[in-house]
Amino acid sequence: MRKPSQFDAIVVGAGPSGNAAAYTMAKAGLKVLQIERGEYPGSKNVQGAILYSKALEEIIPDFREDAPLERHIIEQRLWMLDENSFVGTHVRSEDYNKPPYNRYTIIRAQFDKWFSSKVREAGALLICETTVNHLIMDGNQVVGVQCDREQGDVYADVVILADGVNSTLARKAGFHGEIKSDNVALAVKEILFMPEETIRQRFNIGEEEGVVIEMVGRITDGMMGTGFLYTNKESLTIGVGCMLGDFKKNPNRTSPYVLLEQMKRHPSIAPLIEGGEMKEYCAHLIPEGGFHAIPKVYGNGWMIVGDSGGFVNAAHREGSNLAMTTGRLAAETVIAARAHGQPMSADVLSAYKRRLDESFVMKDLHKYRDMPAVLHRNPQFFTTYPDLVAQAARTMITVDGVDKKTKEREVFASFRKTRRLTGLVGDAFKLWRAFR
């Protein structure tokens, strides 16, 4: 016999998506239990990240008053690197230096802890250092969770899974299979501490201003991936991520940490981080399969949000922001169902998928749906083209008595020799397909 529900909703996980879901429901007056296996929310996170204001404003409009924000971003740099140089573009605008600011750098451990405090203030009950072993089923309906501590079995009308990439609970329950190595990236990050004045001088920024650098090219050793560098108040976040399957296939057998060390020694990067003291290091998985790899995200008595559902956008790469949006939309689905006296059945919770489809989350994922596959099958975008572009830039800029017309012919000849005309046309078409 099914036991009566002790809570309106249980949220498993206290990352951005779980906090967004728990806060939104608790704020609406629902009785919410949130379970986190870490010592406290954010205890498993040390990395820096980028926060897009809009996603959090939809949940906590006045978050700027007390959220632990590092710097607001006024400049975005995109670099393409060969072995010794980079060719890139900068976008810097004084418009980004006017409140309300559009983006911030954050330290996830501090941010998640703050967000969780807001969840508790809204009325949710948080239990930490507790692992959820299984979902409790009544036929095909999820009715609660089985914990590993004295809490034992806990029942609720709906369970929202925010337990990270390759959700163990979803797999155990058969909601989706094991995530494929070609659909997930392994990223490694370090936080390098240095004086605030040094950061301001090196990046030409003011007291609260920040810079983001995103990088592609030889730094990933021929694998599909990107590097990044963020400015915090008194530290830099630097990291690199590549597809997990590529690490397995890489003929050089380069480990993630070695890849990061090689990246830090790049002539264009080393001067920016010189003197930085490494205090924190982490590695984590990021879902990168895109639109085609998203599993079913709702069912009878359950929904999946955040990384658990593969919601990372190839357009802006920041999963925490999409995660918060998915958590909010799932919570709003529960609130609407309760308001209409509806059961938490799959038919009712399918409204969550409709909300996702109507939001930027799925629209952007659909727009870039072919990008992961195109880039993964064409490593020349991470090796050959960075070399060719850097060589072309050096050729055109170097003053050596050769006229510009001759230099242009040399550049075009190097491209045709390396990729041939059919290859160049084919690659251009592939990129068009990926970004169309």
C-alpha positions as CSV (number, residue, x, y, z in Angstrom):
1,M,0.0,0.0,0.0
2,R,1.3,3.4,-1.0
3,K,2.3,5.6,2.0
4,P,1.0,9.2,2.1
5,S,3.3,11.9,0.8
6,Q,5.4,13.7,3.4
7,F,6.4,16.4,0.9
8,D,4.9,18.1,-2.1
9,A,8.3,17.7,-3.9
10,I,11.7,16.2,-3.3
11,V,14.7,17.7,-5.1
12,V,17.8,15.6,-5.4
13,G,20.9,17.8,-5.7
14,A,21.8,21.3,-4.6
15,G,23.6,22.6,-7.6
16,P,22.2,25.5,-9.8
17,S,19.3,23.5,-11.3
18,G,18.3,21.8,-8.0
19,N,18.5,25.1,-6.1
20,A,16.4,26.9,-8.8
21,A,13.7,24.2,-8.6
22,A,13.6,24.0,-4.8
23,Y,13.6,27.8,-4.4
24,T,10.8,28.4,-6.9
25,M,8.6,25.7,-5.4
26,A,9.2,26.8,-1.8
27,K,8.6,30.4,-2.7
28,A,5.2,29.4,-4.0
29,G,4.4,27.7,-0.6
30,L,5.0,24.1,-1.5
31,K,6.5,21.8,1.1
32,V,9.9,20.9,-0.4
33,L,12.7,18.6,0.7
34,Q,16.1,19.0,-0.9
35,I,18.8,16.3,-0.5
36,E,22.5,16.9,-1.1
37,R,25.2,14.3,-0.8
38,G,27.9,16.8,-0.1
39,E,28.9,18.2,3.2
40,Y,27.1,21.4,2.2
41,P,25.9,22.8,-1.2
42,G,28.9,23.7,-3.2
43,S,31.3,21.6,-1.2
44,K,32.1,19.5,-4.3
45,N,32.7,22.6,-6.5
46,V,35.8,24.7,-6.5
47,Q,35.8,26.0,-10.1
48,G,35.0,29.4,-11.4
49,A,32.1,29.9,-13.8
50,I,30.2,32.5,-15.8
51,L,26.8,33.6,-14.6
52,Y,24.4,35.1,-17.1
53,S,22.2,37.6,-15.2
54,K,18.9,36.9,-17.0
55,A,18.7,33.2,-15.8
56,L,19.0,34.2,-12.1
57,E,16.9,37.3,-12.4
58,E,13.9,35.1,-13.5
59,I,14.2,33.4,-10.1
60,I,15.7,36.0,-7.7
61,P,15.2,39.5,-9.2
62,D,17.3,41.2,-6.5
63,F,20.2,38.7,-6.5
64,R,22.8,41.4,-7.0
65,E,22.2,42.8,-3.5
66,D,24.0,39.9,-1.7
67,A,25.1,37.2,-4.2
68,P,28.8,36.4,-4.1
69,L,29.7,37.9,-7.5
70,E,33.3,38.2,-8.6
71,R,33.5,40.6,-11.6
72,H,31.1,41.8,-14.2
73,I,32.3,41.0,-17.7
74,I,33.1,43.9,-20.0
75,E,35.3,42.1,-22.5
76,Q,35.1,38.8,-24.4
77,R,38.1,37.4,-26.2
78,L,38.1,34.5,-28.7
79,W,41.4,33.0,-29.5
80,M,42.6,30.5,-32.1
81,L,46.0,29.1,-31.2
82,D,48.7,27.3,-33.0
83,E,51.8,26.1,-31.1
84,N,53.4,29.5,-30.6
85,S,50.8,32.2,-31.2
86,F,47.1,33.1,-31.4
87,V,44.9,35.0,-33.8
88,G,41.7,36.3,-32.2
89,T,39.1,38.9,-31.7
90,H,38.0,41.0,-28.8
91,V,34.6,42.5,-28.0
92,R,34.8,45.2,-25.4
93,S,32.0,47.7,-24.7
94,E,31.3,50.4,-22.2
95,D,27.7,49.3,-22.4
96,Y,28.7,46.2,-20.5
97,N,30.1,48.4,-17.8
98,K,26.7,49.9,-16.9
99,P,24.3,48.3,-14.5
100,P,22.4,46.1,-14.5
101,Y,25.4,44.0,-15.7
102,N,24.8,41.2,-18.2
103,R,27.4,38.6,-17.0
104,Y,29.6,37.9,-14.0
105,T,32.4,35.6,-13.0
106,I,31.6,33.5,-9.9
107,I,33.2,30.9,-7.7
108,R,30.8,28.0,-7.7
109,A,31.5,26.9,-4.1
110,Q,30.5,30.3,-2.8
111,F,27.6,30.8,-5.2
112,D,26.0,27.4,-4.6
113,K,26.2,27.9,-0.8
114,W,24.6,31.4,-1.2
115,F,21.8,30.1,-3.5
116,S,21.1,27.3,-1.0
117,S,20.7,29.8,1.8
118,K,18.0,31.5,-0.3
119,V,16.3,28.1,-0.8
120,R,16.2,27.6,3.0
121,E,14.9,31.2,3.6
122,A,12.1,30.4,1.2
123,G,11.0,27.5,3.4
124,A,12.5,24.4,1.9
125,L,14.1,21.7,4.2
126,L,17.7,20.8,3.2
127,I,19.4,17.6,4.3
128,C,23.1,17.3,3.5
129,E,25.6,14.4,3.6
130,T,22.9,12.1,2.5
131,T,22.9,9.9,-0.6
132,V,19.7,8.9,-2.4
133,N,20.2,5.2,-3.3
134,H,17.0,4.5,-5.2
135,L,13.7,6.0,-6.3
136,I,10.6,4.4,-4.7
137,M,8.1,3.2,-7.2
138,D,4.4,2.4,-7.0
139,G,3.9,0.6,-10.2
140,N,5.3,3.0,-12.8
141,Q,4.8,6.0,-10.6
142,V,7.8,7.6,-8.6
143,V,6.5,8.2,-5.1
144,G,9.6,9.0,-3.1
145,V,13.3,8.3,-2.5
146,Q,15.3,5.8,-0.4
147,C,18.2,7.4,1.5
148,D,21.3,5.9,3.0
149,R,20.9,7.5,6.4
150,E,18.4,7.6,9.2
151,Q,15.9,9.4,6.9
152,G,15.2,6.1,5.2
153,D,12.3,6.2,2.8
154,V,10.8,9.6,2.1
155,Y,7.7,10.1,0.1
156,A,6.5,13.0,-2.1
157,D,4.1,13.8,-4.9
158,V,7.0,14.5,-7.4
159,V,10.8,14.0,-7.4
160,I,13.0,16.3,-9.4
161,L,16.4,14.8,-10.3
162,A,19.2,17.3,-10.3
163,D,22.0,14.9,-9.4
164,G,24.4,15.7,-12.2
165,V,25.7,14.3,-15.4
166,N,24.8,10.7,-16.1
167,S,22.2,10.7,-13.3
168,T,22.7,7.5,-11.3
169,L,19.1,7.6,-10.1
170,A,17.7,8.0,-13.6
171,R,19.8,5.1,-14.8
172,K,18.8,2.8,-12.0
173,A,15.2,3.5,-12.6
174,G,15.6,2.9,-16.4
175,F,14.7,6.4,-17.5
176,H,17.8,6.5,-19.7
177,G,20.9,4.5,-20.4
178,E,24.6,5.0,-19.7
179,I,25.8,8.3,-21.2
180,K,28.1,7.7,-24.2
181,S,31.7,8.9,-24.0
182,D,31.3,10.8,-27.2
183,N,28.5,12.8,-25.6
184,V,30.3,14.0,-22.6
185,A,33.4,16.2,-22.1
186,L,35.9,16.0,-19.3
187,A,37.1,19.5,-18.1
188,V,39.9,20.3,-15.7
189,K,40.2,23.6,-14.0
190,E,42.5,25.4,-11.7
191,I,42.1,28.6,-9.6
192,L,45.3,30.6,-9.5
193,F,45.5,33.2,-6.8
194,M,47.3,36.5,-7.5
195,P,47.0,40.1,-6.3
196,E,44.0,42.1,-7.5
197,E,46.2,44.9,-8.8
198,T,48.2,42.4,-10.9
199,I,45.0,41.1,-12.5
200,R,43.8,44.6,-13.3
201,Q,47.1,45.6,-14.9
202,R,47.4,42.5,-17.0
203,F,43.9,42.5,-18.4
204,N,43.5,46.3,-18.5
205,I,40.4,46.4,-16.4
206,G,38.9,48.4,-13.5
207,E,38.2,47.4,-9.9
208,E,35.1,45.3,-10.6
209,E,35.5,44.7,-14.3
210,G,36.3,41.3,-15.8
211,V,37.5,39.5,-19.0
212,V,36.7,36.1,-20.4
213,I,39.0,34.4,-22.9
214,E,37.8,31.3,-24.8
215,M,40.3,29.4,-26.9
216,V,40.4,26.7,-29.5
217,G,43.3,25.1,-31.4
218,R,46.5,23.2,-30.6
219,I,45.9,23.5,-26.9
220,T,43.6,20.4,-27.1
221,D,46.2,18.2,-28.7
222,G,44.0,17.4,-31.8
223,M,40.9,16.6,-29.7
224,M,37.6,18.4,-29.9
225,G,37.5,20.8,-27.0
226,T,38.1,24.4,-25.8
227,G,40.2,26.2,-23.3
228,F,39.1,29.2,-21.1
229,L,40.4,31.8,-18.8
230,Y,38.3,34.0,-16.5
231,T,39.2,36.9,-14.2
232,N,38.0,36.8,-10.6
233,K,38.6,39.4,-7.9
234,E,41.9,37.9,-6.6
235,S,42.3,34.9,-8.8
236,L,42.1,33.5,-12.3
237,T,40.1,30.4,-13.4
238,I,41.9,28.5,-16.2
239,G,40.9,25.3,-17.7
240,V,40.5,23.0,-20.7
241,G,37.9,20.4,-21.7
242,C,37.8,17.7,-24.4
243,M,35.4,15.0,-25.3
244,L,35.8,11.9,-23.0
245,G,35.9,9.6,-26.0
246,D,38.7,11.6,-27.5
247,F,40.9,11.2,-24.4
248,K,40.5,7.4,-24.9
249,K,41.4,7.6,-28.6
250,N,44.2,10.2,-28.4
251,P,47.3,8.5,-29.8
252,N,49.5,10.7,-27.5
253,R,47.6,9.4,-24.4
254,T,47.7,12.9,-23.0
255,S,46.0,13.0,-19.6
256,P,43.6,15.9,-18.8
257,Y,46.0,17.4,-16.2
258,V,49.0,17.2,-18.6
259,L,46.8,18.9,-21.2
260,L,46.1,21.8,-18.8
261,E,49.8,22.1,-17.9
262,Q,50.8,22.3,-21.6
263,M,48.1,24.9,-22.1
264,K,49.5,27.0,-19.2
265,R,52.9,27.0,-20.9
266,H,51.6,28.4,-24.2
267,P,53.5,31.6,-25.0
268,S,50.3,33.6,-25.3
269,I,48.9,32.3,-22.0
270,A,51.9,32.0,-19.7
271,P,52.5,35.7,-19.2
272,L,48.9,36.2,-18.1
273,I,49.1,33.6,-15.3
274,E,52.7,34.1,-14.3
275,G,53.1,34.2,-10.6
276,G,49.7,32.8,-9.9
277,E,49.5,30.3,-7.0
278,M,47.5,27.3,-7.7
279,K,45.1,26.7,-4.7
280,E,42.3,24.7,-6.2
281,Y,42.0,22.0,-8.9
282,C,39.0,20.1,-10.1
283,A,37.8,17.8,-12.9
284,H,34.2,17.4,-13.9
285,L,32.0,16.0,-16.6
286,I,30.0,18.2,-18.9
287,P,27.2,16.9,-21.2
288,E,28.1,17.8,-24.7
289,G,26.0,15.6,-26.9
290,G,23.6,18.5,-27.6
291,F,20.1,18.3,-28.9
292,H,20.2,14.8,-30.1
293,A,21.5,13.4,-26.8
294,I,18.9,14.7,-24.5
295,P,16.9,11.9,-22.9
296,K,13.3,11.9,-21.9
297,V,13.1,14.4,-19.1
298,Y,9.7,13.7,-17.4
299,G,7.5,10.8,-16.5
300,N,5.1,9.6,-13.8
301,G,6.1,11.5,-10.7
302,W,9.5,12.6,-11.9
303,M,11.4,15.2,-13.9
304,I,15.1,15.7,-14.8
305,V,16.8,19.1,-14.8
306,G,20.3,20.6,-15.4
307,D,23.3,18.4,-16.3
308,S,21.2,15.3,-15.6
309,G,19.2,16.1,-18.7
310,G,22.2,17.1,-20.9
311,F,21.3,20.7,-21.0
312,V,24.5,22.4,-22.1
313,N,24.2,24.9,-25.0
314,A,26.8,25.0,-27.7
315,A,26.1,28.7,-28.2
316,H,27.3,30.0,-24.8
317,R,28.7,26.9,-23.2
318,E,27.6,27.7,-19.7
319,G,25.6,24.8,-18.3
320,S,24.8,26.4,-14.9
321,N,22.7,29.1,-16.6
322,L,20.7,26.7,-18.6
323,A,20.5,24.5,-15.5
324,M,18.8,27.2,-13.5
325,T,16.3,27.8,-16.3
326,T,15.4,24.1,-16.5
327,G,15.0,23.9,-12.7
328,R,12.7,26.9,-12.7
329,L,10.6,25.6,-15.6
330,A,10.2,22.2,-13.8
331,A,9.2,23.9,-10.6
332,E,6.7,26.1,-12.4
333,T,5.2,22.9,-14.0
334,V,4.7,21.5,-10.5
335,I,3.2,24.7,-9.2
336,A,0.7,24.9,-12.0
337,A,-0.3,21.3,-11.6
338,R,-0.9,21.8,-7.9
339,A,-2.9,25.0,-8.6
340,H,-5.3,23.0,-10.8
341,G,-5.5,20.0,-8.5
342,Q,-3.8,17.7,-11.1
343,P,-1.9,14.5,-10.3
344,M,1.8,14.3,-11.0
345,S,1.4,12.0,-13.9
346,A,3.4,11.9,-17.1
347,D,0.6,13.6,-19.0
348,V,0.5,16.5,-16.6
349,L,4.3,16.8,-16.3
350,S,4.7,16.8,-20.1
351,A,4.0,20.5,-19.7
352,Y,7.6,20.7,-18.5
353,K,8.8,19.6,-22.0
354,R,6.5,22.1,-23.6
355,R,7.9,24.9,-21.5
356,L,11.4,23.8,-22.4
357,D,10.5,23.8,-26.1
358,E,9.1,27.3,-25.9
359,S,12.2,28.6,-24.1
360,F,15.6,29.6,-25.4
361,V,17.0,26.3,-23.9
362,M,15.6,24.0,-26.6
363,K,15.5,26.6,-29.4
364,D,19.3,27.2,-29.1
365,L,20.0,23.5,-28.6
366,H,18.1,22.8,-31.8
367,K,19.8,25.6,-33.7
368,Y,23.2,24.1,-32.9
369,R,22.1,20.5,-33.0
370,D,24.6,19.5,-35.7
371,M,27.6,21.3,-34.2
372,P,28.9,18.5,-31.8
373,A,28.9,15.9,-34.5
374,V,30.4,18.1,-37.2
375,L,33.3,19.3,-35.0
376,H,33.9,15.8,-33.5
377,R,34.2,14.2,-37.0
378,N,36.6,17.0,-38.3
379,P,39.6,17.4,-36.1
380,Q,41.2,19.7,-38.7
381,F,39.2,22.6,-37.1
382,F,41.3,22.1,-34.0
383,T,44.7,21.5,-35.7
384,T,45.1,22.4,-39.4
385,Y,43.1,25.6,-39.5
386,P,44.6,27.2,-36.4
387,D,48.0,26.6,-37.9
388,L,47.0,28.0,-41.3
389,V,45.3,31.1,-39.9
390,A,48.3,31.9,-37.6
391,Q,50.7,31.4,-40.5
392,A,48.6,33.6,-42.8
393,A,48.5,36.4,-40.1
394,R,52.3,36.2,-39.6
395,T,52.9,36.3,-43.4
396,M,50.7,39.3,-44.0
397,I,52.0,41.3,-40.9
398,T,55.7,40.6,-41.4
399,V,57.6,43.3,-43.2
400,D,60.3,41.6,-45.2
401,G,60.4,43.4,-48.6
402,V,57.8,41.1,-50.2
403,D,54.8,42.9,-51.7
404,K,51.3,42.2,-50.4
405,K,50.0,40.7,-53.6
406,T,52.7,38.0,-53.5
407,K,52.0,37.4,-49.8
408,E,48.3,36.9,-50.6
409,R,49.2,34.3,-53.2
410,E,51.4,32.5,-50.7
411,V,48.6,32.4,-48.2
412,F,46.1,31.1,-50.7
413,A,48.6,28.5,-51.9
414,S,49.3,27.3,-48.4
415,F,45.5,26.7,-47.8
416,R,45.1,24.9,-51.1
417,K,48.2,22.8,-50.6
418,T,47.1,21.7,-47.1
419,R,43.4,21.1,-47.6
420,R,42.9,21.3,-51.4
421,L,40.1,23.2,-52.9
422,T,37.5,20.5,-52.4
423,G,38.5,20.2,-48.8
424,L,38.2,23.9,-48.2
425,V,34.8,24.0,-49.8
426,G,33.7,21.0,-47.9
427,D,34.9,22.4,-44.6
428,A,33.1,25.7,-45.2
429,F,29.9,23.8,-45.9
430,K,30.3,21.8,-42.7
431,L,30.7,24.9,-40.6
432,W,27.7,26.5,-42.3
433,R,25.7,23.5,-41.4
434,A,26.9,23.5,-37.8
435,F,26.1,27.2,-37.3
436,R,23.2,27.8,-39.6
